[in-house]
Amino acid sequence: MSAALLSGYRVLDLGGALGAACGRFLATLGAEVVKVEPPGGDPARIDAHGRSDPAWIARNLGKCSVVLDLDSPDLKALAAKADILIDALPASRRAALGLDHETLAKTNPGLIGVSITPFGSAGPYADWAGGELVCSALGGTLAVTGYPDRAPVKEAADACVFHANGSAAAGALFALVERASSGLGQHVDVSVQEVAASRNTNGVLAWQFDQKLLPRTGVQIAYGMAKIRCIWQLADGYAFHSLASGRAGAGPNAALCAWMIEAGFDCPMAEVDWPTYNRSTVPAETRAEWEAAMDAFFQTRTKAQVAARREINATVANEPGDVLADPHLLARQLFAKVGDVVAPKAFIRAGDLSVGTAPQIGEHTDAVLAEWLAAPVAPALAKPSHEPPLKGLKVLDFSWALVGSVTTKNLADYGATVIKVESSTRPCLSRIDVQVAASRPGQFDDKPWFIHMNTSKQGLRINMKHPRRREVIDPLIAWADVVVENFSPGAMASLGLDYATLKARRPDLIMLSGSIYGQTGPLARTPGVDGTGAALSGRLFMTGWPDRAPVTPSAAPYGDLLLPPYMAAALAAAVDHRRRTGEGCHIDASMYEICVQQMAGAMLEAQIDGPPQRTGNADRTVLLQGVYPTAGDDRWIAITAEDEAAVARLAGLMGAEPTAASIAAWTTTQDGYDLMARLQAASVAAGVVQTCADLVDRDPQLRARDFLTRLDNPVLGAFEHQSLPYKLSRTPAVMTTAPGLGQHNQTICRDLIGLSAETYAELAAAQLFE
């Protein structure tokens, strides 16, 4: 490419700790990102114990620093020259400072304002306090993380906040694409709580269809109808492994059986026909027998032995410092020396991988003011539109399972025309898994999981191994602006659809590839699943209690749902770059690498302070926090007192010194919702640990934000679908139900690419459309 995707764009970052990752991501795509700090510097530079915070460094690499008060006229002047402004201010505070989008747009109509706040800019909780733990609690992810005999436990580092920053970036860059035609900016509103809730698709569907709550399961993951162990004790650490369904899991599952037998261990699942295996339908007693045998086997294996067996679906649970020596990441040149430490460069590979240092306080103030204030104001085209921002974008979608499907859902719900290419000979995992009673094995159109992840798309059913496939696929390649795929690297090349081949035909084509490990490197073609990236990145090792095995969220996937908004954002940047330059590109997105970015602070901590360990619900950035019992069966409340002033306010409510024991004794007989309201009224961040039933039936903030949209599906009838958790003020998303398998075959083949009735009938008779 001639330049980085966002070269020439200016971003003003007022996001503090809550919105720092969004600006960092935009900087990796080439934008000039100016971090505004108060005199004395961003308080988040220092943790709750007075130490330099490695996470702050990780989230602010490559930015400039300008020292200005929020009410400074110079700040308003900079906003008048910015393309994107990121803030983390409560809506009332934003308006009082004159930093709300409506006010700033009067002098800069093209400005895109992005607000990342705990609960969003409107609704009954809009001005409530909250951080990672509280948003995780009210968003439902905390309820499904941890052991059933202990309090729920937070995920490592800033999981929900980092995910929200990806959603913010997607919204900002969708708005940037739309601005090219209207000349107008708009406001992008992101709620960390809603982003956390968006990961609870399995639980939301289980509650809607079966009135079933998915529990915390410790070392297991829950798939609605099944609980499958995925974390295993090794001789010298831990590993992640699960038996996956269908063809994707067949080879790795068989390889594990072969290894167990080779090592002399009993393998009760050795005779399973793995290509037809469905994890949702195995009887619980059978699975218990399998897992007992696997447990005995894994306890004799070392981390080095597991790492060497690439053909199985098992990965070592790395410590954060271990990641820096990973041969795969070193081969992909992910890391750069930044001052005295090594840090990851790219979130997603879409051009240059350079990375700058974290700025000193105010070191760029004079230079930025001189440069930005001298720049002309871009004229506004002033062609107001309320059409979805990606309307007119044409996407050919070869994706399957979660990562690709959720990425293209983001595109389709925001207006892109997305043609989903599928086959009954290799159905998507989400068309197979039976998660609710309304679904049946062998049926393809009755899985609410698939329907949720594939809204607003058109469905094309075609056998991609058929010798005449090119008669349909080649015209669609000519039609498309974008090709999306998330197969194992090499699969598209085997079909003659790799980027090098397509680029020769269409130099302006954008290809977006998502995978576990990325398109290159020694692990590129190694099998993996959602938990693989978590294990290798250090995220799994750092989640849980120090005296027990680490845990993973039982029913709220992370990498599978974290990568899509960042992929969608990178794609939007590429679409805008093509508009300006005529160039296409290939975007290489790795689930492992995005998890490494989420854990970047822990990696820096390992280099600065020594190896970090699991700490339960404690966090070095806050003075006191925890999850405490309230009245009711398995009901809890998360409380965060980030500094001494908040601890004093909590003590005033309790009438006692706050300690883990005294807080638990105080909360245990109280109604969680009443207590939450009293704590928030005293400006103490608190949130009930909500279940999916609470998210669907009770939460007034999610209801105010239209968290759920009721759509009518021809097979399952009307049910609630989760809306995307970022809201564009002028060009909102428009969602329709997902397609049945091959529902739009005739429309696509006859009307879009112009096949004659005779040719279409001939291809159908030749069983192309299988």
C-alpha positions, 0 to 999 in steps of 0.5 A: 500500500502507498500509505497506512490505512488511516494516514492523514486522519487526526484523532483527539483522545480524551478517553483516559484509561477507559478509552485508551485502547481505541486510540491505540488501535487507530494509531496502529492503522496510521492515524495521528492520535493526540492524547489530552492529559490534565496538568500533572498527567493522566491519573491512570499513568499511576496505579492504585499503589503509586507505581507506574502502570504498565497497562497505561504504557501498553495502551498509549504507545504511538500517541502524542501527549498534549496537556490541556484542561478540559475547559480550555479554549485550545481544546475546543480549537483542536476539536475543530480540526479533528476527524475523530474525538474519543471521550470517556466522560459521563454525558452530563459532564460532557455537556457541561464542558461543551464537549458533547457532539452536538456542541462540537459539531457546530464548528466541525460538522464532520467530527465523529464523536466516540463515547466509551462509558460504563453504561452508555450516554443515556438511560437510568444508569448513564451517570453511574460509576463503573469499571471493568469489574462492575461492568462485567457484573452488570453485563452478565459475563462475571456470572459465568466465570469461576467455580460454583463453590466460590464467588464469581471471578473477573477475567484477566486484565481489562477484558470487557473494556478492551472489547468495548474499545474495539466496538468503538473503533468499528463504529468510528470507522463505519461513520468515517466511511459514511462521512465520505458521502454525506460530509457529516460526522455523528456520535458513536455511543458505546456502553461497556456493560452492553459490550459485556452482555453481547458476549452472552449469546448462548445464555440469552438464547438458553433463557429465552427458549428453555428458561435455563440459566448457564452456570459457572463451571470452573474448568468447563465450558457450557454449550447449552445442552452440554458441559465440556471440560477444557482446562487440564492440569499438566505435570508442570502447568496447565493446558486448554483442550476441548473435543470439537464437533464435526469436521473441524474437530475430527482430525485433532480429536483423532490425534489426541486418541492416537497420542493417548494410546501411544503413551499406553493410556486407556482411551474410551473414545477411540472408536468414535466416528469424529467427523459425525461427532456432536458435542451437544448430544453425548450423554453426560455419563459417557463424557465423564468417562472420557474426561476421566481418561483424558485427565489421567493422561494430561497429568503426565504430560509436560508443557513442552510435550503439549506444545510439540503436538501441534496436530491436537487441539491442545495448547499450553496456558502460558504465563504473560512473560512466556509469550514474548519468547513464542517462536510463532510470534517472533516469526511474525515479528509482532514485538518491538523494543520500546524503551526498556521493554518489548511490546506487541505492535499490531492489533490486526495486520493491515499495512505498516507494523511500526510502533512508537513509544508512550509519550512523556507528559505534554511533550507534544503540546506546542508542536500539536497546537501549532500544526493543528491550529494552522490546518484549514477546516475541511468543508462539510458537504452537508448532505444529511443521510439516515441510511446505514453507513455501509450501504452499497458495500458488497461483501462475499462471505466465505466465513463460518463458525463465530469469528467470520460470521460475527464480523460480517454480521457487523457489516450486514446490520450496518447496511452492507450487502453480505452474501453468505456462502455455505454448503450442506456438505460442510455446514457451519458449526453453529448450524449443527450444535443443538443448544436449545430444545427447539432445535434438532440434530440434522436440521440446519435452519432451527439453530438460534445461535446461527440465526443470531450471528448471521442477521441481515445477510443473504444465503447462497448454498453451493458445494465449493468442491464441485468442478463447476463452482467457478460459474457462480463464484467468479461472477460474484468475485467480480461483483464484490468489493470485499471477500471475507474468510476465516478458514485455516490458512491454505484453504482458500488457496486450494480453491483458487481464491487466495488473495494473490490470485484474486488480486491479479484479477481485482487489484482493488479487492479487499480481502479480510482473513481471520484465523487463530494464528494468522496467515503466516508463521510456524503455527499458521495451519495448526488447529485451534478454537476460541480458548486457544488464543486465551491460553497462549496469550496468558489470559487463561493463566491470569484468570481465577484464584491463586490457589486453584486452576485457572478458569475460563468463562463457561458460556461467554466466548472471548476471542471469538467475539473480541476479534470481529469488531476489530476486524470490521474496523480494519475493514472499514479503514481499508474501504476508506483507504481504497476510496482515497487511493484506489488500492485494495489490500489483504487484512490478516487478523489473528485471534491469538494476537488480539488476545496478546494485545489485550494482555499487553499490560501484563506482559509489560508488568512481567518485564518491569515488576516480575511475573504477575500471578492470578489475584482473583478479583483484585486489580492493581489499578484500584485500591479495593474491590471484590465480589460479595454475597447478597440475599438469595441463592447464588446472588452477588454484588461487585463493589469497586472503591478505586481510591481512598476517597471512594473507600471513605464513602464506602466506610460511611455507608457501612459504618465500619472499616471496609475489609473483605470480611466486613463487606461480605458480612454487611452485604450478605443479608441485603437485596443486591439491587437495593444495595447497588442503588444506595452505593451508586447514589454515594458515588461508589461503583457497584453492580449486581452480578446479573444472570442472563435472565436479569439481562433479558427480563430486568435490566432497565439500562439495557432495555433503554439501549435496545439491547434486544430486538425482536425479529420473526424467523420463519422456522423458530418464530419471533424471538429476541436478537442481541443488537450490536453494542455500539450505536451510531446517532444518525445512521443506525443499524437495521437488522433482519433475520438470518437466511435459511440455508440457500434461501437466496440461491435463485435471487443471487444466481438469476438476478445478481449474476445473470445466469439463465434459467436453463443454466441454473437448472442444469447446475442444480441438476448437477448438484452444485447447490448442495 
